[in-house]
Amino acid sequence: MKKLLTYLCFIFVAANCRAQQLTHYTYFTYNYLNYNPAVVGTTPCLELRVGYRRQWTGIKDAPATSFASAHGKFRQKGFNFNGIGISMENDKAGPFSYTQCQLMYARHMRMARKYQLSFGLGVGFTQYRVSFPEMTLENQNIDPVITNSLNDFVFPQFSGGLWLYRSDRFYGISWRNIGGPKVKDLGDTRLKRHATLTYGTALKMSDDLVFKPAVLFNYVGRSKISMDVQAILEYKKKASFGIGARSGSGLAGIIKLNVIKYMTIAYSYDLTLTKIKYEATASHEIIIGMRACAEPERYHVPCSAYD
């Protein structure tokens, strides 16, 4: 019985750690949909993005995340319209993994001084899994009933956000895991609420160059606020290069290329500066974006700070 309780405590701690932090993305200005549902519909037409993030290369079973999203607009009357989208994410770290899927809706309205304001909601589910065969537990005789009952957890997922933008800047605030769902059978374990605040602008330096600084603050209940910053230089809307940094983590190099008219490829390389650098030197993230625009949309408000 003592061994069984020890094992259950291990599961409790692991589940609680996973709940404290959703996936962070290095190139956050190219992946806002996974932070804020109010972003859906901000593109001129249907857009699809797929990506993969491999963290801490060199460490066995380090976190790996694959993700995809699609969104567009409908029922547009001038500058007022609706946005709808879907996002999916799968994350695996050793024997622990989760899959998340969300449907999102946003209402966009015209404001003063050429600003657009959108309100967004996301509804879906998150499924956490524990793979017992991947664990090495010496001298632990676990009842099969336990392994069958504690290896899969499904929770409802709710998110909400606001997005204020115009052609040269944006402001955003969002909340994820709003309900703070409780993990049954594991004491008082809950998924933590996440609050995210973002800002970015686009500064035209010449006819060919645009400078795009941005910052993202993320807060998880009873933890320190983390900060991500980016400084991107865009050349003729064809290529973007820049650097990023995350508080208490490291530095990153970022590149985005417009391969063809409706397709872009983005890549970021994270250089780890914490103590874990002695085992793992870097993380990698790649995102491919595709749009299906037949012709320019008359009332579209492009935000060059993140578009």
Disulfide bonds with the S-S distance in Angstrom:
Cys45-Cys293 1.97
